[in-house]
Amino acid sequence: MIKLSMHDAEDLCTQVLAKSGYSTAHIAAISDVLMQAQIDNCQSHGLYRLLNCVTSMQKATVSADATPEIEHISQAILKVNAHNAMVPLTLQSCIPLLAEKAKDQGIALLAINNCVHTTALWYEIELLTQQGLVGIACTSNHAWVVPEGGNRPLFGTNPMAFGWPRPNNQAPFIFDFSTTAMARGDIELHRKEGKLLPDGCGVDADGTPSNDPATILTTGAMKTFGSHKGSALAAMIELLAGPLIGDVLSMESQKKDAGAGGSPLGGEFILAISPEVLLGGAMQAYLENAEQLFDGYAIQHVRLPSSRRYAARAKNLESGSIEMHASVYQDLMAYLQSE
Amino acid sequence: MIKLSMHDAEDLCTQVLAKSGYSTAHIAAISDVLMQAQIDNCQSHGLYRLLNCVTSMQKATVSADATPEIEHISQAILKVNAHNAMVPLTLQSCIPLLAEKAKDQGIALLAINNCVHTTALWYEIELLTQQGLVGIACTSNHAWVVPEGGNRPLFGTNPMAFGWPRPNNQAPFIFDFSTTAMARGDIELHRKEGKLLPDGCGVDADGTPSNDPATILTTGAMKTFGSHKGSALAAMIELLAGPLIGDVLSMESQKKDAGAGGSPLGGEFILAISPEVLLGGAMQAYLENAEQLFDGYAIQHVRLPSSRRYAARAKNLESGSIEMHASVYQDLMAYLQSE
């Protein structure tokens, strides 16, 4: 691992994205999202993703400079066409508008079309909890995952995130997970290292359970977490972030890519709910009441989701620096020094 | 198993609920929900639940005749106080109002307080899909389930259901599952039969995995499905169906019951989304597009969730009769013949 000052890390983001051709507005937005992940020590969702940003631009699957096109469908729905751009600029422009609608009507939906989901979902969820809102977000990607009991990929890795604002300046309760049994990146890592996978990660082309990462990533398919229940959730996410909002299923996103290997292009579904509208003057009391749930974790020494991220954030913000894999840093420097 | 005509089964519902003291309006609503489950051959959620209705009334934990009190919070939110009654009457009165709001604003929330959730969640979800709406519902109950890695019950069995309307008069895509590894009723059945459970169903008081149903149901706790991801979902449901809508956590519902053994009293969260508002004239095309997902199940011979229910429904509606466990029928007849 190497250590970089915040300033140098931000500079690195800017330089890589600028060389790659992204517009100033997109550079600022993408950098912010990736820096947040890096500060939280999410190595797989931080500056490492700059490499995807470069590749997607080289393969011409992503827009360098599209402006999000916003349509107010109703008092509770915002629909945004990201025009094939990375999603952060859309989030920066539209999450405040979503929050406004949620604070007005109590519930609101942001439907994003034709976006590349650059990184983790907790970024947008945290923008909502900062406004005192509850958030739920999900997105699909490429069809890599088999429905429980099947043998062909049908679902994306279909992550889902949820956030709950906690009173008294505590960090929000946030979880953000993919609906797969193991992250695709981790399966790839096993393949690189020539290691077999634990049971339950995927199947071969016949639908037989497989422990071989290469089989699962090529002729076979990944499995969802939680058997038929996880599989059902993955299907729900396909529908919410796809056809419901006028966007593609993971199998369609893959067809559109046509083997180019670009980042998956599709929809994102983001829901915001206002405890204040629902509860009025009783809000504070109910938020305090909800703390009993989190106290329940603490009493039995169970870590809350995101607590490792928050600890890393506190440490990195104090030191004014982030840590990243030396190999990722070298790859990024090599790109900057290339023709 | 014994066979009853629809008419006799409905009569049985009416007689049991009437003898138990429920008002005419509640009898009609509860009977409809339980008959639907029985027609779909859901033995654990059909007429079997009449026994709970009787017990809850005997223990005076449920209201016999409360009228749902409806509050229009905003153009997208309906809040209803069920006043400690069984939920079916609230559903019958309020799902049409929820659908109206969803068709107007594109998204709407029905927050139900102080209700007893009598049976499965797919009933209300199907009322929404019948109106061409997408639905999501969840509810919590008593704290019987441990957060992943812990040793004390904190969550309810926290079911969640999702529904998607399919074009061309096809039955909707609906799933409805508890967030536990095994249904509580099935664990009870193992205890009765003196059988050990498979791995992963629960823990003892130290948090050590246990296969003993008695331990799990008394000093230990049930486990969620899907490890820490299922555990996170269970926490989300606690918050959505509890404090967010001004209602209790599962641990509070249990305290309120104070060992009376009544049905859990709490909140229900029901979301409705209108594909028509989101998609306008393109709706039909996107609904057709979504069919590729279900075709993907069919190609690999994977059964869609609810397909067994739909098959049972078709068979029972054709024969004009339902089947139920003889022992349940005998218990209900014994109650009717008692003083």
Contacts between the chains, C-beta under 8 A, distances in Angstrom:
chain1	res1	chain2	res2	distance
A	73	B	106	5.8
A	73	B	277	6.4
A	73	B	278	6.6
A	74	B	104	7.5
A	74	B	105	4.7
A	74	B	106	4.7
A	74	B	107	8.0
A	74	B	277	6.2
A	75	B	75	5.9
A	75	B	76	7.2
A	75	B	105	5.9
A	76	B	75	7.2
A	76	B	76	4.5
A	76	B	105	4.3
A	76	B	106	6.0
A	76	B	107	5.1
A	76	B	108	7.6
A	77	B	105	7.1
A	77	B	106	4.3
A	77	B	107	6.1
A	77	B	277	6.8
A	77	B	278	6.7
A	79	B	278	7.0
A	104	B	74	7.5
A	105	B	74	4.7
A	105	B	75	5.9
A	105	B	76	4.3
A	105	B	77	7.0
A	105	B	105	6.9
A	106	B	73	5.8
A	106	B	74	4.7
A	106	B	76	6.1
A	106	B	77	4.3
A	106	B	109	7.0
A	107	B	74	8.0
A	107	B	76	5.1
A	107	B	77	6.1
A	107	B	107	6.1
A	107	B	108	7.2
A	107	B	109	4.9
A	107	B	271	7.9
A	108	B	76	7.6
A	108	B	107	7.2
A	109	B	106	7.0
A	109	B	107	4.9
A	109	B	273	7.2
A	111	B	278	6.4
A	134	B	239	7.5
A	134	B	240	7.6
A	134	B	244	6.0
A	136	B	236	7.9
A	146	B	300	7.8
A	147	B	296	7.3
A	147	B	297	5.9
A	147	B	300	7.2
A	147	B	302	5.0
A	148	B	302	7.2
A	149	B	300	8.0
A	149	B	302	4.7
A	149	B	303	7.4
A	150	B	297	7.2
A	150	B	300	3.8
A	150	B	301	7.5
A	150	B	302	4.3
A	151	B	300	5.5
A	152	B	296	7.1
A	152	B	299	7.0
A	152	B	300	5.1
A	154	B	293	6.9
A	154	B	296	4.2
A	154	B	297	7.4
A	154	B	300	7.8
A	162	B	232	7.4
A	162	B	236	4.7
A	164	B	236	8.0
A	164	B	239	5.3
A	173	B	235	7.4
A	173	B	239	7.6
A	175	B	229	8.0
A	175	B	232	4.0
A	175	B	235	7.7
A	175	B	236	7.4
A	177	B	228	8.0
A	177	B	229	4.8
A	177	B	232	6.6
A	179	B	229	7.8
A	207	B	300	7.3
A	225	B	226	4.8
A	225	B	227	7.1
A	225	B	229	5.1
A	225	B	230	7.8
A	226	B	225	4.8
A	226	B	226	2.7
A	226	B	227	7.6
A	226	B	229	6.4
A	226	B	230	5.5
A	227	B	225	7.2
A	227	B	226	7.7
A	228	B	177	8.0
A	228	B	305	7.5
A	229	B	175	8.0
A	229	B	177	4.9
A	229	B	179	7.7
A	229	B	225	5.1
A	229	B	226	6.5
A	229	B	230	7.3
A	230	B	225	7.8
A	230	B	226	5.5
A	230	B	229	7.3
A	232	B	162	7.3
A	232	B	175	4.0
A	232	B	177	6.6
A	232	B	305	5.5
A	233	B	233	7.9
A	235	B	173	7.4
A	235	B	175	7.6
A	235	B	293	6.6
A	236	B	136	7.9
A	236	B	162	4.7
A	236	B	164	8.0
A	236	B	175	7.4
A	238	B	293	5.6
A	239	B	134	7.4
A	239	B	164	5.3
A	239	B	173	7.6
A	239	B	290	6.0
A	239	B	293	7.1
A	240	B	134	7.6
A	242	B	289	8.0
A	242	B	290	7.1
A	243	B	275	7.7
A	243	B	286	4.2
A	243	B	287	6.7
A	243	B	289	5.2
A	243	B	290	3.9
A	244	B	134	6.0
A	244	B	273	6.6
A	244	B	275	5.8
A	244	B	278	6.4
A	244	B	279	7.9
A	244	B	286	7.6
A	245	B	278	5.9
A	245	B	279	8.0
A	246	B	278	6.7
A	246	B	279	5.3
A	246	B	282	6.2
A	246	B	286	5.9
A	249	B	289	7.2
A	249	B	290	7.2
A	249	B	292	6.1
A	249	B	293	5.6
A	251	B	292	6.5
A	251	B	293	7.7
A	251	B	296	6.8
A	252	B	289	7.5
A	252	B	292	7.3
A	271	B	107	7.9
A	271	B	271	8.0
A	273	B	109	7.2
A	273	B	244	6.6
A	275	B	243	7.7
A	275	B	244	5.8
A	277	B	73	6.4
A	277	B	74	6.2
A	277	B	77	6.8
A	278	B	73	6.6
A	278	B	77	6.7
A	278	B	79	7.0
A	278	B	111	6.4
A	278	B	244	6.4
A	278	B	245	5.9
A	278	B	246	6.7
A	279	B	244	7.9
A	279	B	245	8.0
A	279	B	246	5.3
A	282	B	246	6.2
A	286	B	243	4.2
A	286	B	244	7.6
A	286	B	246	5.9
A	287	B	243	6.8
A	289	B	243	5.2
A	289	B	249	7.2
A	289	B	252	7.6
A	290	B	239	6.0
A	290	B	242	7.1
A	290	B	243	4.0
A	290	B	249	7.2
A	292	B	249	6.0
A	292	B	251	6.4
A	292	B	252	7.3
A	293	B	154	6.9
A	293	B	235	6.5
A	293	B	238	5.6
A	293	B	239	7.0
A	293	B	249	5.6
A	293	B	251	7.7
A	296	B	147	7.2
A	296	B	152	7.2
A	296	B	154	4.3
A	296	B	251	6.8
A	297	B	147	5.9
A	297	B	150	7.2
A	297	B	154	7.5
A	299	B	152	7.0
A	300	B	146	7.8
A	300	B	147	7.3
A	300	B	150	3.8
A	300	B	151	5.5
A	300	B	152	5.1
A	300	B	154	7.8
A	300	B	207	7.3
A	301	B	150	7.5
A	302	B	147	5.0
A	302	B	148	7.2
A	302	B	149	4.7
A	302	B	150	4.3
A	303	B	149	7.4
A	305	B	228	7.5
A	305	B	232	5.5
